[in-house]
Structures are given as structure tokens and as C-alpha cells.
Amino acid sequence: MEQWQTIDDEACLGAIEVIEAVGKRWNGGILLALARGAERFSDIMAVVRGLSSRLLAVRLRELEHAGLVDRVVVHTMPVSVRYQLTAQGRDLLGALQPIAGYAARWRVAPTHPDAAPRTDADVASEPR
């Protein structure tokens, strides 16, 4: 716990802002889709199942405003729009990796509230 004693209030506020931006429903999936190569709106829609097009547009604007995603207009006929992670967005992926590992170890069915953490071997042996 001592390591948390050295973090000042401003750093805590910054961390809270990042967690709130990433923690909004669908944002993690959108960032992951972009990290895996999705660029077009329809590509992201295909990867992030269950997300409406209206909400995807809202979330992309929020992520762009947060400095995590760039919207690039390609002047072709017809005009197309591409989305990509900014340097800040790519840097955030490194911070999300431990969270993904935590989720893989602790994710359990809702009917098993007291399940033990899964090991890396358990996760690796599961069908994909």
C-alpha cells in the first residue's frame, strides 16, 4: 500500500479521467478493434457486436475528444472516413494488457461468485 501514498491528487484525478473514458461501455471493444486493424466504421461495427451505429458514432467522438482516436477523412470519390489510434491511444493499450490478464484469470460465470482465479494454463487451454 505504501506505493499509493506517493501519488499526488492531480495524478489521481488524471487516472480517474482515463478510467472513466476507457470504462464506458463499448469503449474497450472499440479500442481493441482499432488496435487489431479495424479502420472503417463498418469494420468496427462488425467486430464490436451488439453496438448500435448511433452509439458507435457517439463513442468514437468521445474517444477522439479524449485524444485516443483520430478521425481521418480520405478525399476519394466517394469521401471515406478512417479511424485510428493516436500515439496516446496506442500507449494506453499497454496499460490495458494487465487488466485483460486480470479479467482472463478472474472472469467467472455469474452463478459462481466464489470461484478461484484461473491460472495462465487454464486460460491457454480454453477453446477460442
JODA-V583229 format. One record per helix or strand of 3 or more residues. SS is the DSSP state (hx for helix, st for strand). FROM is the first residue (numbers start at 1). TO is the last residue. Records with the same first field share a line. If there is no record, write none. Layout:
# JODA-V583229
SS=FROM-TO, FROM-TO
This chain:
# JODA-V583229
hx=2-5, 9-23, 27-35, 41-47, 53-65, 87-106, 120-125
st=69-74, 80-85
